[in-house]
Amino acid sequence: MNATAFLESSVPGVPLKRGKVRDIYDFGDRLLFIATDRISAFDWILPNGIPDKGRILTGISEMWFDRLDVPNHLISMNLDDVPLPDGVDREPLEGRSMIVRKTEVVPIECVIRGYICGSGWKDYQNTGAVCGIPLPEGLQLSDRLDDLIFTPATKAESGHDENISFEQMCEAVGEPLATQLRDLSLDIYRRGAEYALSRDMIIADTKFEFGQIDGELLLIDEVLTPDSSRFWPVESYAPGGNQPSYDKQFVRDWLETTSWDKNSPPPELPEEIVAKTREKYVEAYKELVGKDFPW
């Protein structure tokens, strides 16, 4: 295990946009996505990260882009495919970098839910529906839904994304594109979930992002990773409660035990929580990709 997390990249002289996890450098018709080891919870970036997290997310996304056979933005994983300025330290960028086509990003998060959990469970308890979509009575926490549901959300630059109805999505991007996005998202989820089940893993829910180039729709950003999805092990799945998961739940759970008010800068994570969270990410990589994490 690397001793320290990689929290911030530096490529001097190239336009940069930093997200919660990714540093995105603009090289004209293509972008360099660098997945750092930053980790966020409750809409805050935590002061210390999870070593190798960015490489794990990138490796899982690369596997899915290859397996899903869906038009996507990935050009290559080779840093030689962008003109990096002289003097840039390439070693920490290896394995966490994707060179991608620059697209016109569709401003919608395409969320697919196959199981009832998280905010969907809270919504169901209060309203009997999830994002306005009525569900049968008597569902338990973590139950598998008879039919997948599509619950789009607006993309927020900071803070929470806001759930919207499909009708609102149609108003925002037009009905033909909204329908295409919904149907494509459902198809990708079904195929991804089927493969994950063959690896003894449940994908409870996920979110996809899309972009366009000259009217062509492309799958972009990360795909079916522990940061964008809930993964549960098949062997321990039992409806009626929360499930063990391959993600940052250790981080959320620990933060809930502290006095942090979620409105001020968050505390630093203890080494034990960092190590346990990394173990979950590494485990997810091994299960999905089918080989040991190489770093």
C-alpha positions as CSV (number, residue, x, y, z in Angstrom):
1,M,0.0,0.0,0.0
2,N,1.2,3.5,-0.9
3,A,2.0,5.4,2.3
4,T,0.2,8.6,1.2
5,A,-2.8,9.5,-0.8
6,F,-2.5,11.5,-4.0
7,L,-4.7,14.5,-3.4
8,E,-3.8,17.0,-6.1
9,S,-2.2,16.9,-9.5
10,S,-0.2,19.7,-11.2
11,V,0.1,20.1,-15.0
12,P,1.3,23.7,-15.4
13,G,0.0,25.9,-18.2
14,V,-3.0,23.7,-19.0
15,P,-6.5,24.9,-18.2
16,L,-7.8,23.0,-15.2
17,K,-11.1,22.2,-13.5
18,R,-11.1,20.4,-10.2
19,G,-14.1,18.2,-9.2
20,K,-14.6,16.4,-5.9
21,V,-12.4,13.5,-7.1
22,R,-11.1,14.3,-10.6
23,D,-8.7,17.0,-11.9
24,I,-9.7,17.7,-15.6
25,Y,-7.2,19.3,-17.9
26,D,-8.3,20.8,-21.2
27,F,-6.1,20.0,-24.3
28,G,-8.5,21.4,-26.9
29,D,-10.4,18.5,-28.5
30,R,-9.6,16.1,-25.7
31,L,-9.4,16.2,-21.9
32,L,-7.1,14.5,-19.4
33,F,-9.1,13.1,-16.5
34,I,-6.9,12.4,-13.5
35,A,-8.7,10.5,-10.7
36,T,-7.1,11.7,-7.4
37,D,-7.4,9.9,-4.1
38,R,-9.7,12.6,-2.7
39,I,-12.8,11.3,-1.0
40,S,-16.0,13.2,-0.3
41,A,-18.9,12.6,2.1
42,F,-22.0,14.6,2.9
43,D,-20.9,17.0,0.1
44,W,-17.5,17.8,1.6
45,I,-14.1,16.8,0.4
46,L,-12.3,15.3,3.4
47,P,-8.8,16.6,4.3
48,N,-7.1,13.2,3.8
49,G,-7.8,10.7,1.0
50,I,-7.7,7.0,0.4
51,P,-4.4,5.7,-1.1
52,D,-4.9,4.3,-4.6
53,K,-8.6,5.1,-4.7
54,G,-8.2,7.0,-8.0
55,R,-6.3,4.1,-9.7
56,I,-9.0,1.7,-8.5
57,L,-11.8,3.8,-9.9
58,T,-9.9,4.3,-13.2
59,G,-9.2,0.6,-13.6
60,I,-12.8,-0.4,-12.9
61,S,-14.1,2.3,-15.4
62,E,-11.6,1.1,-18.1
63,M,-12.9,-2.5,-17.7
64,W,-16.6,-1.3,-18.1
65,F,-15.9,0.9,-21.1
66,D,-14.3,-2.1,-22.8
67,R,-16.9,-4.6,-21.7
68,L,-20.1,-2.6,-22.2
69,D,-19.6,-1.9,-25.9
70,V,-21.4,1.5,-25.7
71,P,-20.1,4.6,-27.5
72,N,-18.0,6.4,-24.9
73,H,-15.5,9.2,-24.5
74,L,-12.4,7.1,-23.7
75,I,-9.5,7.5,-26.1
76,S,-6.7,5.9,-24.2
77,M,-5.0,5.4,-20.9
78,N,-1.6,6.4,-22.3
79,L,-0.2,9.7,-21.1
80,D,1.8,10.0,-24.4
81,D,-1.6,10.8,-26.1
82,V,-1.6,14.3,-24.6
83,P,1.2,16.9,-24.9
84,L,2.2,17.1,-21.3
85,P,4.5,20.0,-20.5
86,D,8.2,19.2,-19.8
87,G,8.9,18.5,-16.2
88,V,5.5,17.0,-15.2
89,D,6.0,14.1,-12.8
90,R,4.3,11.3,-14.7
91,E,4.7,8.5,-12.1
92,P,1.8,9.5,-9.8
93,L,-0.4,10.0,-12.8
94,E,0.0,6.5,-14.2
95,G,-3.0,4.2,-13.8
96,R,-5.2,7.1,-12.7
97,S,-5.4,9.0,-16.0
98,M,-7.8,8.8,-18.9
99,I,-7.5,10.7,-22.1
100,V,-11.0,11.3,-23.3
101,R,-12.9,13.1,-26.0
102,K,-14.3,16.5,-25.1
103,T,-18.1,16.4,-25.2
104,E,-21.0,18.7,-24.6
105,V,-22.1,17.3,-21.3
106,V,-25.8,16.6,-20.8
107,P,-26.7,18.4,-17.6
108,I,-28.5,15.4,-16.1
109,E,-27.5,12.6,-13.8
110,C,-29.1,9.4,-15.1
111,V,-29.8,7.4,-11.9
112,I,-31.0,3.8,-12.1
113,R,-32.4,2.0,-9.0
114,G,-32.7,-1.8,-8.9
115,Y,-33.1,-2.1,-5.1
116,I,-34.6,0.2,-2.5
117,C,-32.1,1.8,-0.3
118,G,-30.4,5.1,0.6
119,S,-32.4,8.2,-0.1
120,G,-34.9,6.1,-2.1
121,W,-35.8,4.2,1.1
122,K,-36.3,7.4,3.0
123,D,-38.5,8.8,0.2
124,Y,-40.5,5.5,0.1
125,Q,-41.1,5.6,3.9
126,N,-42.5,9.1,3.7
127,T,-44.4,9.0,0.5
128,G,-44.8,5.3,-0.7
129,A,-42.9,6.4,-3.8
130,V,-39.4,7.1,-5.0
131,C,-38.9,10.4,-6.7
132,G,-42.7,10.5,-7.4
133,I,-42.7,6.9,-8.8
134,P,-45.3,4.9,-6.8
135,L,-44.0,1.5,-5.5
136,P,-45.9,-1.4,-4.0
137,E,-46.8,-1.4,-0.3
138,G,-44.8,-3.4,2.2
139,L,-41.3,-3.2,0.8
140,Q,-38.4,-3.7,3.1
141,L,-35.1,-1.9,3.2
142,S,-32.8,-3.3,0.5
143,D,-35.6,-5.2,-1.3
144,R,-35.1,-5.9,-5.0
145,L,-37.5,-3.9,-7.1
146,D,-39.7,-5.8,-9.6
147,D,-39.0,-3.2,-12.2
148,L,-36.0,-0.9,-12.5
149,I,-36.8,2.8,-11.9
150,F,-35.1,5.7,-13.6
151,T,-34.8,8.8,-11.3
152,P,-33.0,11.6,-13.1
153,A,-31.3,14.5,-11.2
154,T,-29.9,17.8,-12.1
155,K,-26.1,18.0,-12.0
156,A,-24.9,20.3,-9.2
157,E,-21.5,22.0,-9.3
158,S,-21.5,21.8,-5.5
159,G,-23.8,20.4,-2.9
160,H,-26.6,18.0,-3.6
161,D,-27.9,17.0,-7.0
162,E,-31.7,17.7,-7.2
163,N,-34.0,14.9,-8.2
164,I,-36.4,15.8,-11.0
165,S,-39.3,14.0,-12.7
166,F,-38.9,12.5,-16.2
167,E,-41.3,15.2,-17.4
168,Q,-39.0,17.9,-16.0
169,M,-36.1,16.1,-17.7
170,C,-38.0,16.3,-21.0
171,E,-38.5,20.0,-20.5
172,A,-34.8,20.4,-19.8
173,V,-33.3,18.5,-22.7
174,G,-36.2,17.6,-25.0
175,E,-38.3,14.4,-25.0
176,P,-36.3,12.5,-27.7
177,L,-33.0,12.9,-25.9
178,A,-34.6,12.3,-22.5
179,T,-36.1,9.0,-23.8
180,Q,-32.9,8.0,-25.4
181,L,-30.9,8.6,-22.2
182,R,-33.5,6.7,-20.1
183,D,-33.5,3.7,-22.3
184,L,-29.8,3.6,-22.8
185,S,-29.2,3.9,-19.0
186,L,-31.6,1.1,-18.3
187,D,-29.9,-1.1,-20.9
188,I,-26.4,-0.4,-19.5
189,Y,-27.5,-1.1,-16.0
190,R,-29.1,-4.4,-16.9
191,R,-26.0,-5.6,-18.7
192,G,-23.6,-4.3,-16.0
193,A,-25.7,-5.9,-13.2
194,E,-25.9,-9.2,-15.0
195,Y,-22.1,-9.3,-15.3
196,A,-21.7,-8.2,-11.7
197,L,-23.9,-11.0,-10.5
198,S,-21.6,-13.4,-12.4
199,R,-18.9,-12.0,-10.1
200,D,-21.1,-12.5,-7.0
201,M,-21.8,-8.8,-6.7
202,I,-25.1,-6.9,-6.7
203,I,-25.3,-3.4,-8.2
204,A,-28.1,-1.9,-6.1
205,D,-28.1,1.4,-7.9
206,T,-25.9,3.6,-10.0
207,K,-25.7,6.9,-11.9
208,F,-24.5,7.5,-15.4
209,E,-23.4,10.7,-17.2
210,F,-23.5,11.4,-20.9
211,G,-22.1,13.9,-23.4
212,Q,-22.6,14.6,-27.1
213,I,-20.4,15.3,-30.0
214,D,-22.2,16.3,-33.2
215,G,-25.4,14.7,-32.0
216,E,-23.7,11.4,-31.0
217,L,-24.4,10.3,-27.5
218,L,-21.4,9.1,-25.5
219,L,-21.1,7.5,-22.0
220,I,-18.7,9.7,-20.1
221,D,-17.1,10.2,-16.7
222,E,-16.7,7.1,-14.5
223,V,-18.9,4.0,-14.9
224,L,-20.2,1.5,-12.4
225,T,-17.6,2.2,-9.7
226,P,-17.9,2.2,-5.9
227,D,-18.1,6.0,-6.1
228,S,-21.0,6.1,-8.5
229,S,-22.8,2.9,-7.4
230,R,-23.8,0.8,-4.5
231,F,-22.2,-2.7,-4.6
232,W,-23.3,-5.5,-2.3
233,P,-21.8,-9.0,-1.9
234,V,-24.3,-11.6,-3.0
235,E,-23.4,-14.0,-0.3
236,S,-24.5,-11.7,2.5
237,Y,-27.5,-10.1,0.8
238,A,-30.6,-10.2,3.1
239,P,-33.5,-7.7,2.7
240,G,-34.8,-6.0,5.7
241,G,-31.7,-3.9,6.7
242,N,-28.6,-2.2,5.4
243,Q,-26.2,-4.3,3.4
244,P,-22.4,-4.7,3.7
245,S,-21.0,-2.6,0.8
246,Y,-17.9,-2.0,-1.3
247,D,-17.7,1.7,-0.9
248,K,-17.0,4.6,1.5
249,Q,-19.6,3.5,4.1
250,F,-16.9,3.2,6.7
251,V,-16.2,6.9,6.2
252,R,-19.8,7.9,6.5
253,D,-20.3,5.7,9.5
254,W,-17.3,7.1,11.3
255,L,-18.2,10.7,10.5
256,E,-21.7,10.1,12.0
257,T,-20.0,9.1,15.3
258,T,-18.1,12.5,15.5
259,S,-19.3,15.9,16.6
260,W,-18.9,17.2,13.1
261,D,-21.9,19.4,12.2
262,K,-21.6,18.8,8.3
263,N,-21.7,22.6,7.9
264,S,-18.0,23.3,8.7
265,P,-14.7,21.8,7.4
266,P,-14.7,18.0,8.2
267,P,-12.2,16.2,10.5
268,E,-9.3,14.2,9.3
269,L,-10.0,10.4,8.9
270,P,-8.2,8.1,11.3
271,E,-5.7,5.6,9.8
272,E,-7.9,2.7,10.6
273,I,-10.9,4.1,8.7
274,V,-8.6,5.0,5.7
275,A,-7.2,1.4,5.7
276,K,-10.6,-0.3,5.9
277,T,-12.1,1.9,3.2
278,R,-9.1,1.2,0.9
279,E,-9.6,-2.5,1.5
280,K,-13.2,-2.3,0.3
281,Y,-12.2,-0.4,-2.9
282,V,-9.5,-3.0,-3.6
283,E,-11.9,-5.8,-3.0
284,A,-14.4,-4.3,-5.4
285,Y,-11.6,-4.0,-8.0
286,K,-10.6,-7.7,-7.5
287,E,-14.2,-8.9,-7.7
288,L,-15.2,-6.9,-10.8
289,V,-12.0,-6.9,-12.8
290,G,-11.2,-10.4,-11.9
291,K,-7.5,-9.9,-10.9
292,D,-5.6,-8.5,-8.0
293,F,-5.1,-4.7,-7.8
294,P,-1.6,-4.2,-9.2
295,W,-0.4,-1.4,-6.9
